[in-house]
């Protein structure tokens, strides 16, 4: 096979799917003035792409005069291999070296290079590298030096680079500057393909590959004259310069020469005015698939071209063609330029049985002031981001997914999972101190058994109730709430009927009839006037958990219970009235109680979708101290009757009387879980105390009521996260990094929702938001992957 040269080709951004640019690490090794006889001072800089270095350390490479001798020995053997059509400018050899000699020399050079790089004086750089860089990161390693002996070394064999699979090195000169481009748009990408002197080499394969590339405008110049070449460079804007033909470097490797036809050859200096103009107009990449290309790269670098790919030594046709194919396959699936070169270079290892050291040949030459181009950035004007055409599609996808999720949510399919997420957030809130303004007199199983069975109906006999009310009255509580159904008149107990009728601090309970549900109500005690009645009805969710509180309703005419206020509302209003906090009504009918504005929930509120929001309902903000059951102080009936309770514990407080005996099954399910993972139940009297505590605490400005956004606010929130998911996929395209970014975003979403609930009592939707975020990012990633794979199959067929 003949030796030859080439340059890489890229398509238009509109034809290649992308998910954006991966932000990786940039590592710069700056070599100071020195020599192999005296050593080199080295500075290591590490930072993120497009930012200032975050770490810098200095070290030194010791003298190693044998290293350049090892390189010269390897190079001499390599150039004496039996590779036909040697590059022009290199002397022909009368005897050929063997493949074994070349492999042995290469191994010795690799060992000596790594031995040098493990020197004690260089240890600080090595340790900083290992400390700051992870093997999973995408890393560009730039060797900044103008010393040709350093540039010629096979740096890709450094053990540090080999252990980092997403790292690739490039060469850069000590001086550089940013190019100020003239804004222009070239869609599709414009390629100037120069096919020079082809004596003894096959460049028709390159042409065939280029001609099959879709969405690219290619201008072929076949063995052009010097004026024809310069005119083409001057007269149009080019994105990529492709050269295939013979080339060589001078003995000092400071200059290179390309052979444009059998009779003419040019140095970069002889084309510098035209090439400088091309760079200023947007030339982003020049790849010389030609032999001995370091001289070309060093000379072309003075014109500040963003990046080049050259072959450091003579390259056989087969190696060049395979590299071109592998490079296009990797780069077309939007691999970063550096990783595409590394993948293509490493795949050449399969040819090293026939062409030793094939993986050594490709090398990148980088302008440090420029960001490496990507597949999608080719052909884009400098002032028009390459991803812009993709953003419109991403936005449409993300908005469509957000609307789909919100539609599914609106019909209630997400309600169970949203309520479970809400419950979990409630359990993660910090503990609160018990509300000492309330006291529950609990009728325990022991209290029930201690009463006379003949005179007792329910959990509390008339005799025990009379004693309890008499005892409590002497302690002067603010309000007494009897949370026990008594739909029967008082028996033959002197004074009890009068106490229930005349004690204006006593509030009793009843249950409203619900004709639609076929639920029969429970009548109030006959002795209690209607203004001291409160209903016990609760709005239960589908899983029977109490998450809402009913403040008021209009009883149906058939109901024996005519109370319009809830039992907890009655207790709170009477307590607050004594504190000069009356109930007021806003023009829209909402309640204003002290500092709290009670806006009733609607059918679509928070995670609730299409619920029956009958009456005046609000969300129940449980108070939890170790558990909701322990958030309210409690004493037993027997303790009160046996004078074991201090009067100060009762004075001016709200006293709730109710049973906690499990035999009466007056328990309700809460959003909380026990330590064993079961749903936590609390007695009905504790639940009434919880609801009373919420009203009082909100009215006095101590605790906020739970709130939720309106439907349109939640829709905007979900849309924003859906768009965020698509944009994240635009900018993070490597699967591991994409997975980490998506996981990190979900953690942020979870944290935001939890913090808003804990700090501000807000119920922000997390389930539809997470689904929209994952759906948009996942859909765009799958869409991009499918398009990329389709393109890969097309490219493989063309190649």
Secondary structure, DSSP 8 states (H G I E B T S, - for coil): --B---------GGGS--------EEEEEEE-S-BTTTBEEEEEEEEETTS--SEEEEEEE---HHHHHHHHHHHHHHTTS--SS--TTS---SS---HHHHHHHHHHHHHHHHHHHT-GGGHHHHHHHHHH--TTS-EEEEEE---HHHHTS-GGG-HHHHT-TTEEEEEE-S------------SSEEEEEEE---TTS--HHHHHHHHT-TTEEEEEEES--HHHHHHHHHHS--SEEEEES-EEE-TTSS-EEEEEETTEEEESGGGHHHHHHHHHTT--EEEE-SSS-HHHHHHHHTTT-SEEEEESS--BHHHHHHHHHHHHHHHHTT--HHHHHHHHHHHGGGGTTTSTTGGGSEEEEE-TTS----TTTTT--TTS-TTHHHHHHHHHHHHHHHHHHHHHHHTTTTHHHHHHHHHHHHHHS-----EEEEEEEEE-HHHHHHS-TTT--TTS-HHHHHHHHHHHHHHT-SEEEE-S---S---S-TTHHHHHHH-TTEEEEEB--BTTTTB--B---TTS-GGGEEE------TTSB--EEEEE----TT-S----BBHHHHHHHHHHHHTT--EEE-TTS-EEETTEEE----SEETTEES----SEEEE-----SSSGGGGEEEEEHHHHHTT-S-GGGTTTSEEEEEE--GGGT-EEEEEEE-TTS-EEEEEHHHHHHHHHHHHHHHHTTSS---EE--HHHHHHHHHHHHHHHHHHHHH--SHHHHHHHHHHHHHHHHHHHHHHHHHH-EE---HHHHHHHHHHHHHHHHHHHHHHHHHHHHHHHH-
